[in-house]
Amino acid sequence: MSPTPARRRTGSKDARTSLTAVRDEVGKAIVGQEPVITGLVIGLLCRGHVLLEGVPGVGKTLLVRALAASMSLETKRVQFTPDLMPGDVTGSLVYNARTALFEFRPGPVFTNLLLADEINRTPPKTQAALLEAMEERQVSVEGIPRPLPDPFIVAATQNPIEYEGTYALPEAQLDRFLLKLTMGVPPREDEVEIVSRHDSGFDPRDLAAAGITVVAHPADLAAGQSAVRDVDVAADVIGYIVDVCRATREAPAVHLGASPRAATALLATSKAWAWLSGRDYVTPDDVKALSRPTLRHRLMLRPEAEIDGMTADGVLDSVLSAVPVPR
């Protein structure tokens, strides 16, 4: 017997309450960074992968660990290094001397939340090993596909590409990330709070001692994902999403603009943000709010524009100010 609409709405409301509580729970370990925390929740709701960029020491890894702890999600961490091989991530066939057979030994990618730490410190060959897992949610070894758990998302951290020892992610892999979130150095008041917490005994390696408890479960996430799919989007708002993406392709500073896949990603993230905000419909303001994190990593600027100091965020700001907003 299928649930009644009223019961579905009640379940959706409970899921929203639980997932909103996740943001507060993660705040026990992370000071500030509310937009980044919300972005990770949106990624989970959309079943999309998230790229976190920031200089070392701003809490990227800690944030992902705290999120997993508050949602009872299995998480595994891979430290990406220059000598990491693809099989170290996906798994490989291992010879069993007792049975005289090769057996598949799953890699750390077989989890709910894969923390790909410093993903841009490993060569492109190993980065590419994640492509099938991220897109198809399966791993093929010796021609045999092996499905990954559900839910499965990659939360990857990277240092800015101008830092020593980093490799630029290929465009094909960047496009697999639903969101790119930037974690900057916190303002002074937040940094004072961080140092004060450590002075009071906070240990980032012991999240249980920090008081982080499970406030949402995979069932809440599944209910939220279902509710997000049911969020209404008016035809003129869909047209606005398309117009924003098309305008990036025509911007003088852009060599490669947002693709149709980027438009579908912006639709998904806007619906998730609308639902988290307590609405069952998307507004143009939702689209504006998610345009930067959803599109910034999908734009390739012309070399002369980069030399002039242009950024993807700056291009998006110009586009959003120029594209007519539906009423």
DRENBADREN-497444 format. One record per residue (C-alpha): residue number from 1; residue in three letters; x negated, y, z. Coordinates in pm, 1 decimal, m for minus. Example, Ala and Ser with C-alpha at 12.3 -4.5 7.8 and 13.67 -1.06 7.14 Angstrom:
<recs>
+-----+------+----------+----------+----------+
:  nr : rest :       px :       py :       pz :
+-----+------+----------+----------+----------+
:   1 :  ala :  m1230.0 :   m450.0 :    780.0 :
:   2 :  ser :  m1367.0 :   m106.0 :    714.0 :
+-----+------+----------+----------+----------+
</recs>
This chain:
<recs>
+-----+------+----------+----------+----------+
:  nr : rest :       px :       py :       pz :
+-----+------+----------+----------+----------+
:   1 :  met :      0.0 :      0.0 :      0.0 :
:   2 :  ser :   m151.6 :    332.8 :   m105.8 :
:   3 :  pro :   m160.0 :    620.5 :    143.1 :
:   4 :  thr :    103.2 :    891.5 :    115.7 :
:   5 :  pro :     m4.5 :   1239.7 :     m1.3 :
:   6 :  ala :     42.1 :   1372.4 :    352.7 :
:   7 :  arg :   m182.4 :   1101.4 :    491.9 :
:   8 :  arg :   m445.5 :   1173.5 :    228.6 :
:   9 :  arg :   m436.0 :   1542.5 :    317.3 :
:  10 :  thr :   m478.3 :   1457.8 :    686.0 :
:  11 :  gly :   m778.6 :   1236.2 :    607.2 :
:  12 :  ser :   m926.9 :   1512.0 :    394.9 :
:  13 :  lys :   m886.7 :   1761.5 :    678.9 :
:  14 :  asp :  m1056.3 :   1523.3 :    925.2 :
:  15 :  ala :  m1342.1 :   1465.8 :    681.0 :
:  16 :  arg :  m1388.0 :   1840.6 :    635.0 :
:  17 :  thr :  m1403.3 :   1887.9 :   1011.3 :
:  18 :  ser :  m1664.9 :   1613.5 :   1046.2 :
:  19 :  leu :  m1881.0 :   1736.6 :    759.7 :
:  20 :  thr :  m1862.1 :   2094.2 :    883.7 :
:  21 :  ala :  m1980.3 :   1966.4 :   1222.3 :
:  22 :  val :  m2285.6 :   1820.2 :   1046.8 :
:  23 :  arg :  m2407.9 :   2172.0 :    975.0 :
:  24 :  asp :  m2389.9 :   2261.4 :   1343.6 :
:  25 :  glu :  m2556.5 :   1935.6 :   1448.0 :
:  26 :  val :  m2851.0 :   1984.5 :   1212.8 :
:  27 :  gly :  m2885.8 :   2331.3 :   1365.9 :
:  28 :  lys :  m3007.7 :   2163.2 :   1685.4 :
:  29 :  ala :  m3330.1 :   2082.9 :   1500.7 :
:  30 :  ile :  m3342.7 :   2354.0 :   1234.2 :
:  31 :  val :  m3316.5 :   2723.5 :   1316.8 :
:  32 :  gly :  m3136.4 :   2924.6 :   1049.0 :
:  33 :  gln :  m3144.8 :   2790.6 :    691.7 :
:  34 :  glu :  m2763.8 :   2758.7 :    688.0 :
:  35 :  pro :  m2739.9 :   2789.0 :    305.5 :
:  36 :  val :  m2987.9 :   2503.3 :    264.5 :
:  37 :  ile :  m2802.4 :   2280.6 :    510.6 :
:  38 :  thr :  m2474.7 :   2354.2 :    334.1 :
:  39 :  gly :  m2640.9 :   2278.6 :      1.1 :
:  40 :  leu :  m2743.7 :   1933.3 :    120.2 :
:  41 :  val :  m2387.0 :   1861.3 :    234.3 :
:  42 :  ile :  m2260.0 :   1976.2 :   m106.2 :
:  43 :  gly :  m2508.8 :   1742.5 :   m271.3 :
:  44 :  leu :  m2371.4 :   1450.6 :    m70.5 :
:  45 :  leu :  m2012.2 :   1544.9 :   m154.9 :
:  46 :  cys :  m2097.0 :   1555.9 :   m526.8 :
:  47 :  arg :  m2313.4 :   1242.1 :   m514.2 :
:  48 :  gly :  m2594.8 :   1457.7 :   m650.3 :
:  49 :  his :  m2964.7 :   1483.6 :   m576.6 :
:  50 :  val :  m3124.1 :   1784.8 :   m412.6 :
:  51 :  leu :  m3467.2 :   1942.8 :   m459.1 :
:  52 :  leu :  m3601.1 :   2143.2 :   m165.5 :
:  53 :  glu :  m3881.1 :   2389.1 :   m241.4 :
:  54 :  gly :  m4082.9 :   2580.1 :     12.7 :
:  55 :  val :  m4431.2 :   2634.8 :    144.1 :
:  56 :  pro :  m4566.4 :   2377.5 :    391.9 :
:  57 :  gly :  m4441.0 :   2408.1 :    746.6 :
:  58 :  val :  m4088.6 :   2551.1 :    701.0 :
:  59 :  gly :  m3907.5 :   2230.9 :    804.9 :
:  60 :  lys :  m3808.3 :   2064.3 :    476.9 :
:  61 :  thr :  m3873.1 :   1709.0 :    594.8 :
:  62 :  leu :  m3725.2 :   1771.4 :    939.0 :
:  63 :  leu :  m3405.4 :   1907.5 :    784.2 :
:  64 :  val :  m3347.6 :   1593.1 :    575.7 :
:  65 :  arg :  m3418.9 :   1364.5 :    872.0 :
:  66 :  ala :  m3178.9 :   1560.2 :   1093.3 :
:  67 :  leu :  m2906.5 :   1543.0 :    828.0 :
:  68 :  ala :  m2937.7 :   1164.5 :    798.8 :
:  69 :  ala :  m2932.9 :   1124.3 :   1177.3 :
:  70 :  ser :  m2612.2 :   1327.0 :   1210.2 :
:  71 :  met :  m2431.9 :   1120.0 :    943.9 :
:  72 :  ser :  m2543.3 :    765.7 :   1029.3 :
:  73 :  leu :  m2704.2 :    726.0 :    687.8 :
:  74 :  glu :  m2991.1 :    486.1 :    631.2 :
:  75 :  thr :  m3291.0 :    688.4 :    520.7 :
:  76 :  lys :  m3638.9 :    598.9 :    400.7 :
:  77 :  arg :  m3930.4 :    828.5 :    337.1 :
:  78 :  val :  m4189.2 :    809.6 :     62.8 :
:  79 :  gln :  m4495.5 :   1031.7 :     82.1 :
:  80 :  phe :  m4578.7 :   1110.1 :   m279.4 :
:  81 :  thr :  m4954.3 :   1112.5 :   m335.0 :
:  82 :  pro :  m5178.1 :   1116.8 :   m645.7 :
:  83 :  asp :  m5239.0 :    739.0 :   m620.6 :
:  84 :  leu :  m4875.1 :    635.2 :   m567.6 :
:  85 :  met :  m4760.0 :    376.8 :   m822.8 :
:  86 :  pro :  m4403.7 :    337.1 :   m963.9 :
:  87 :  gly :  m4363.0 :     m3.2 :   m797.7 :
:  88 :  asp :  m4437.7 :    155.4 :   m460.7 :
:  89 :  val :  m4108.5 :    342.1 :   m499.9 :
:  90 :  thr :  m3878.4 :    107.1 :   m689.5 :
:  91 :  gly :  m4010.1 :   m229.4 :   m573.4 :
:  92 :  ser :  m4185.1 :   m506.4 :   m764.1 :
:  93 :  leu :  m4208.8 :   m879.2 :   m820.1 :
:  94 :  val :  m4423.6 :  m1058.3 :   m563.4 :
:  95 :  tyr :  m4548.4 :  m1414.4 :   m595.3 :
:  96 :  asn :  m4423.9 :  m1648.2 :   m322.8 :
:  97 :  ala :  m4679.7 :  m1923.9 :   m270.4 :
:  98 :  arg :  m4429.3 :  m2146.3 :    m87.0 :
:  99 :  thr :  m4175.8 :  m2153.0 :   m369.7 :
: 100 :  ala :  m4423.3 :  m2090.2 :   m653.1 :
: 101 :  leu :  m4184.1 :  m1823.7 :   m780.9 :
: 102 :  phe :  m4193.7 :  m1449.0 :   m825.5 :
: 103 :  glu :  m3946.9 :  m1274.3 :   m595.2 :
: 104 :  phe :  m3827.5 :   m916.8 :   m604.9 :
: 105 :  arg :  m3934.4 :   m710.4 :   m307.2 :
: 106 :  pro :  m3715.3 :   m396.2 :   m287.6 :
: 107 :  gly :  m3891.2 :    m63.9 :   m259.1 :
: 108 :  pro :  m3788.5 :    226.1 :    m33.9 :
: 109 :  val :  m3551.0 :    353.5 :   m304.3 :
: 110 :  phe :  m3299.8 :     96.8 :   m177.4 :
: 111 :  thr :  m3143.3 :    318.7 :     87.9 :
: 112 :  asn :  m2869.0 :    579.0 :    129.0 :
: 113 :  leu :  m3087.3 :    888.8 :    154.6 :
: 114 :  leu :  m3432.4 :    873.0 :      1.6 :
: 115 :  leu :  m3666.6 :   1141.9 :    127.7 :
: 116 :  ala :  m3916.0 :   1194.3 :   m154.5 :
: 117 :  asp :  m4169.4 :   1402.1 :     32.5 :
: 118 :  glu :  m4389.2 :   1636.6 :   m175.1 :
: 119 :  ile :  m4264.6 :   1481.3 :   m497.3 :
: 120 :  asn :  m4475.2 :   1711.7 :   m712.3 :
: 121 :  arg :  m4803.5 :   1582.7 :   m568.4 :
: 122 :  thr :  m4781.0 :   1257.4 :   m766.0 :
: 123 :  pro :  m4849.4 :   1215.6 :  m1140.3 :
: 124 :  pro :  m4561.4 :   1228.8 :  m1392.0 :
: 125 :  lys :  m4564.3 :    849.8 :  m1443.4 :
: 126 :  thr :  m4459.1 :    787.5 :  m1085.7 :
: 127 :  gln :  m4216.3 :   1081.3 :  m1087.7 :
: 128 :  ala :  m4052.0 :    924.8 :  m1392.3 :
: 129 :  ala :  m3997.5 :    600.1 :  m1200.9 :
: 130 :  leu :  m3716.2 :    775.5 :  m1018.2 :
: 131 :  leu :  m3527.6 :    875.4 :  m1334.9 :
: 132 :  glu :  m3325.8 :    555.8 :  m1373.1 :
: 133 :  ala :  m3249.8 :    540.5 :  m1001.5 :
: 134 :  met :  m3128.8 :    900.3 :   m996.7 :
: 135 :  glu :  m2917.9 :    879.7 :  m1311.0 :
: 136 :  glu :  m2791.8 :    519.0 :  m1320.0 :
: 137 :  arg :  m2817.3 :    441.5 :   m947.0 :
: 138 :  gln :  m2996.7 :    120.0 :  m1026.9 :
: 139 :  val :  m3351.1 :     m6.6 :  m1069.3 :
: 140 :  ser :  m3459.0 :   m235.0 :  m1353.1 :
: 141 :  val :  m3758.7 :   m461.9 :  m1297.6 :
: 142 :  glu :  m3851.4 :   m711.8 :  m1568.3 :
: 143 :  gly :  m3530.1 :   m623.4 :  m1748.8 :
: 144 :  ile :  m3301.9 :   m709.7 :  m1456.5 :
: 145 :  pro :  m3090.1 :   m418.8 :  m1323.0 :
: 146 :  arg :  m3048.9 :   m404.3 :   m946.6 :
: 147 :  pro :  m2782.3 :   m167.3 :   m809.2 :
: 148 :  leu :  m2868.6 :     76.2 :   m533.6 :
: 149 :  pro :  m2656.6 :    122.2 :   m218.1 :
: 150 :  asp :  m2360.8 :    357.3 :   m214.6 :
: 151 :  pro :  m2398.7 :    636.3 :   m120.4 :
: 152 :  phe :  m2741.7 :    701.8 :   m267.8 :
: 153 :  ile :  m2903.1 :   1040.9 :   m313.0 :
: 154 :  val :  m3257.9 :   1165.1 :   m341.7 :
: 155 :  ala :  m3360.6 :   1459.3 :   m126.8 :
: 156 :  ala :  m3698.0 :   1560.7 :   m264.1 :
: 157 :  thr :  m3929.3 :   1822.9 :   m119.7 :
: 158 :  gln :  m4191.3 :   2009.6 :   m316.5 :
: 159 :  asn :  m4441.8 :   2285.7 :   m263.0 :
: 160 :  pro :  m4439.7 :   2577.8 :   m507.0 :
: 161 :  ile :  m4613.0 :   2467.7 :   m827.8 :
: 162 :  glu :  m4885.4 :   2728.5 :   m797.5 :
: 163 :  tyr :  m5021.8 :   2546.0 :   m490.5 :
: 164 :  glu :  m5331.7 :   2330.5 :   m533.0 :
: 165 :  gly :  m5280.2 :   1961.8 :   m611.9 :
: 166 :  thr :  m4927.4 :   1988.8 :   m753.1 :
: 167 :  tyr :  m4780.8 :   1863.6 :  m1081.1 :
: 168 :  ala :  m4491.2 :   2037.5 :  m1250.4 :
: 169 :  leu :  m4184.4 :   1811.5 :  m1262.9 :
: 170 :  pro :  m4079.8 :   1726.9 :  m1620.8 :
: 171 :  glu :  m3764.1 :   1899.1 :  m1746.2 :
: 172 :  ala :  m3582.5 :   1564.8 :  m1777.7 :
: 173 :  gln :  m3632.8 :   1496.8 :  m1407.5 :
: 174 :  leu :  m3549.8 :   1849.9 :  m1296.4 :
: 175 :  asp :  m3218.8 :   1817.7 :  m1479.9 :
: 176 :  arg :  m3134.6 :   1511.8 :  m1268.6 :
: 177 :  phe :  m3127.8 :   1726.8 :   m955.6 :
: 178 :  leu :  m2786.3 :   1873.8 :   m886.9 :
: 179 :  leu :  m2927.5 :   2157.3 :   m674.1 :
: 180 :  lys :  m3256.9 :   2327.9 :   m614.8 :
: 181 :  leu :  m3264.8 :   2491.4 :   m273.8 :
: 182 :  thr :  m3541.7 :   2723.9 :   m161.5 :
: 183 :  met :  m3659.0 :   2738.1 :    199.1 :
: 184 :  gly :  m3843.5 :   3058.0 :    271.7 :
: 185 :  val :  m4039.7 :   3161.1 :    576.4 :
: 186 :  pro :  m3779.4 :   3244.7 :    844.7 :
: 187 :  pro :  m3723.9 :   3599.7 :    970.6 :
: 188 :  arg :  m3895.8 :   3703.6 :   1291.7 :
: 189 :  glu :  m3602.7 :   3632.7 :   1524.3 :
: 190 :  asp :  m3565.7 :   3280.1 :   1389.2 :
: 191 :  glu :  m3938.8 :   3218.0 :   1414.3 :
: 192 :  val :  m3933.0 :   3334.8 :   1777.1 :
: 193 :  glu :  m3653.5 :   3083.6 :   1844.0 :
: 194 :  ile :  m3852.2 :   2804.1 :   1674.5 :
: 195 :  val :  m4162.3 :   2871.5 :   1883.7 :
: 196 :  ser :  m3951.6 :   2903.3 :   2200.5 :
: 197 :  arg :  m3793.2 :   2563.1 :   2136.5 :
: 198 :  his :  m4136.0 :   2404.4 :   2102.8 :
: 199 :  asp :  m4245.1 :   2579.2 :   2422.2 :
: 200 :  ser :  m3944.8 :   2418.3 :   2594.9 :
: 201 :  gly :  m4051.1 :   2070.2 :   2482.9 :
: 202 :  phe :  m3881.4 :   2024.1 :   2144.2 :
: 203 :  asp :  m4041.9 :   1734.6 :   1956.2 :
: 204 :  pro :  m3956.5 :   1722.7 :   1583.9 :
: 205 :  arg :  m4048.2 :   1353.5 :   1580.4 :
: 206 :  asp :  m3779.5 :   1268.5 :   1839.6 :
: 207 :  leu :  m3442.9 :   1381.9 :   1707.8 :
: 208 :  ala :  m3249.7 :   1190.8 :   1974.5 :
: 209 :  ala :  m3421.1 :   1395.1 :   2245.6 :
: 210 :  ala :  m3317.0 :   1708.3 :   2058.1 :
: 211 :  gly :  m2954.5 :   1605.7 :   2116.4 :
: 212 :  ile :  m2864.4 :   1518.5 :   1756.7 :
: 213 :  thr :  m2578.3 :   1269.8 :   1753.8 :
: 214 :  val :  m2368.8 :   1111.7 :   1480.1 :
: 215 :  val :  m2078.8 :   1345.8 :   1401.8 :
: 216 :  ala :  m1983.8 :   1208.3 :   1057.9 :
: 217 :  his :  m1984.7 :    863.5 :    904.0 :
: 218 :  pro :  m2000.9 :    724.4 :    549.5 :
: 219 :  ala :  m1620.4 :    692.1 :    558.7 :
: 220 :  asp :  m1590.8 :   1068.1 :    616.5 :
: 221 :  leu :  m1823.9 :   1128.6 :    326.3 :
: 222 :  ala :  m1619.6 :    899.8 :     99.1 :
: 223 :  ala :  m1297.9 :   1080.4 :    199.2 :
: 224 :  gly :  m1463.6 :   1415.3 :    131.5 :
: 225 :  gln :  m1587.9 :   1302.6 :   m209.0 :
: 226 :  ser :  m1236.5 :   1193.7 :   m301.7 :
: 227 :  ala :  m1088.4 :   1523.3 :   m182.2 :
: 228 :  val :  m1342.6 :   1726.1 :   m378.0 :
: 229 :  arg :  m1244.5 :   1547.9 :   m699.1 :
: 230 :  asp :   m884.1 :   1660.3 :   m642.2 :
: 231 :  val :   m969.4 :   2032.0 :   m605.7 :
: 232 :  asp :   m787.2 :   2235.4 :   m872.8 :
: 233 :  val :   m977.6 :   2443.5 :  m1126.0 :
: 234 :  ala :   m780.2 :   2684.3 :  m1346.4 :
: 235 :  ala :   m853.4 :   2692.9 :  m1718.5 :
: 236 :  asp :   m988.3 :   3048.3 :  m1702.5 :
: 237 :  val :  m1231.4 :   2950.0 :  m1423.1 :
: 238 :  ile :  m1355.5 :   2658.3 :  m1634.1 :
: 239 :  gly :  m1402.0 :   2908.5 :  m1915.2 :
: 240 :  tyr :  m1597.5 :   3133.3 :  m1677.5 :
: 241 :  ile :  m1831.2 :   2844.7 :  m1587.0 :
: 242 :  val :  m1893.5 :   2775.6 :  m1955.2 :
: 243 :  asp :  m1949.0 :   3144.4 :  m2033.2 :
: 244 :  val :  m2206.3 :   3177.2 :  m1754.0 :
: 245 :  cys :  m2400.9 :   2876.4 :  m1881.3 :
: 246 :  arg :  m2382.4 :   2992.3 :  m2243.8 :
: 247 :  ala :  m2502.1 :   3338.5 :  m2144.8 :
: 248 :  thr :  m2822.4 :   3189.9 :  m1998.8 :
: 249 :  arg :  m2906.5 :   3047.9 :  m2344.1 :
: 250 :  glu :  m2877.6 :   3394.4 :  m2497.4 :
: 251 :  ala :  m3081.0 :   3578.7 :  m2233.5 :
: 252 :  pro :  m3394.4 :   3731.9 :  m2393.2 :
: 253 :  ala :  m3622.9 :   3604.6 :  m2116.6 :
: 254 :  val :  m3505.2 :   3242.4 :  m2147.0 :
: 255 :  his :  m3662.9 :   2982.5 :  m2374.1 :
: 256 :  leu :  m3429.1 :   2699.1 :  m2265.9 :
: 257 :  gly :  m3095.1 :   2778.5 :  m2103.9 :
: 258 :  ala :  m2840.9 :   2579.1 :  m1906.5 :
: 259 :  ser :  m2712.1 :   2271.0 :  m2088.1 :
: 260 :  pro :  m2354.0 :   2136.2 :  m2094.4 :
: 261 :  arg :  m2462.5 :   1898.4 :  m1816.2 :
: 262 :  ala :  m2550.6 :   2206.8 :  m1613.1 :
: 263 :  ala :  m2197.6 :   2338.8 :  m1666.9 :
: 264 :  thr :  m2048.2 :   2015.2 :  m1532.8 :
: 265 :  ala :  m2284.2 :   2035.8 :  m1235.1 :
: 266 :  leu :  m2170.6 :   2392.8 :  m1162.7 :
: 267 :  leu :  m1810.1 :   2276.0 :  m1179.5 :
: 268 :  ala :  m1880.1 :   1999.0 :   m927.3 :
: 269 :  thr :  m2068.4 :   2215.9 :   m678.4 :
: 270 :  ser :  m1807.3 :   2492.4 :   m699.0 :
: 271 :  lys :  m1533.1 :   2240.0 :   m617.9 :
: 272 :  ala :  m1730.0 :   2107.5 :   m321.1 :
: 273 :  trp :  m1790.3 :   2457.8 :   m185.2 :
: 274 :  ala :  m1422.9 :   2547.6 :   m227.2 :
: 275 :  trp :  m1321.0 :   2235.3 :    m34.6 :
: 276 :  leu :  m1571.8 :   2299.0 :    244.8 :
: 277 :  ser :  m1429.4 :   2651.8 :    265.9 :
: 278 :  gly :  m1082.1 :   2509.0 :    330.4 :
: 279 :  arg :   m929.8 :   2561.8 :    m14.4 :
: 280 :  asp :   m796.1 :   2319.5 :   m274.0 :
: 281 :  tyr :   m874.2 :   2547.4 :   m567.5 :
: 282 :  val :  m1187.5 :   2711.8 :   m711.3 :
: 283 :  thr :  m1232.3 :   3087.8 :   m743.3 :
: 284 :  pro :  m1485.7 :   3280.5 :   m954.1 :
: 285 :  asp :  m1661.9 :   3372.0 :   m628.9 :
: 286 :  asp :  m1726.8 :   3000.7 :   m569.2 :
: 287 :  val :  m1888.5 :   2980.3 :   m910.8 :
: 288 :  lys :  m2103.6 :   3285.8 :   m838.0 :
: 289 :  ala :  m2209.5 :   3148.2 :   m499.1 :
: 290 :  leu :  m2333.4 :   2818.8 :   m648.5 :
: 291 :  ser :  m2480.0 :   2949.0 :   m975.2 :
: 292 :  arg :  m2829.3 :   3013.2 :   m838.7 :
: 293 :  pro :  m2891.7 :   2677.8 :   m665.4 :
: 294 :  thr :  m2721.3 :   2480.6 :   m944.8 :
: 295 :  leu :  m2882.7 :   2649.4 :  m1245.2 :
: 296 :  arg :  m3218.5 :   2798.7 :  m1137.5 :
: 297 :  his :  m3420.8 :   2482.7 :  m1202.9 :
: 298 :  arg :  m3256.6 :   2423.3 :  m1541.1 :
: 299 :  leu :  m3381.0 :   2746.4 :  m1698.3 :
: 300 :  met :  m3715.5 :   2759.9 :  m1877.5 :
: 301 :  leu :  m3842.4 :   3115.5 :  m1906.5 :
: 302 :  arg :  m4054.8 :   3244.8 :  m2190.3 :
: 303 :  pro :  m4425.1 :   3279.2 :  m2096.7 :
: 304 :  glu :  m4421.8 :   3654.5 :  m2155.3 :
: 305 :  ala :  m4122.0 :   3690.5 :  m1922.0 :
: 306 :  glu :  m4304.3 :   3502.0 :  m1647.0 :
: 307 :  ile :  m4609.7 :   3722.7 :  m1694.9 :
: 308 :  asp :  m4380.5 :   4024.0 :  m1650.4 :
: 309 :  gly :  m4262.1 :   3880.5 :  m1318.1 :
: 310 :  met :  m3919.7 :   3759.0 :  m1427.6 :
: 311 :  thr :  m3764.3 :   3470.7 :  m1232.9 :
: 312 :  ala :  m3478.5 :   3232.8 :  m1298.6 :
: 313 :  asp :  m3284.8 :   3387.3 :  m1010.7 :
: 314 :  gly :  m3330.2 :   3731.7 :  m1161.7 :
: 315 :  val :  m3199.5 :   3610.6 :  m1497.2 :
: 316 :  leu :  m2897.4 :   3453.5 :  m1329.0 :
: 317 :  asp :  m2822.9 :   3774.4 :  m1140.6 :
: 318 :  ser :  m2823.8 :   3962.7 :  m1470.5 :
: 319 :  val :  m2600.9 :   3703.5 :  m1634.8 :
: 320 :  leu :  m2348.5 :   3706.1 :  m1350.4 :
: 321 :  ser :  m2328.6 :   4085.4 :  m1363.1 :
: 322 :  ala :  m2267.7 :   4080.6 :  m1738.7 :
: 323 :  val :  m2021.3 :   3793.5 :  m1788.1 :
: 324 :  pro :  m1657.0 :   3909.6 :  m1744.9 :
: 325 :  val :  m1490.4 :   3762.2 :  m1436.4 :
: 326 :  pro :  m1139.9 :   3616.1 :  m1488.6 :
: 327 :  arg :   m861.2 :   3771.8 :  m1286.1 :
+-----+------+----------+----------+----------+
</recs>
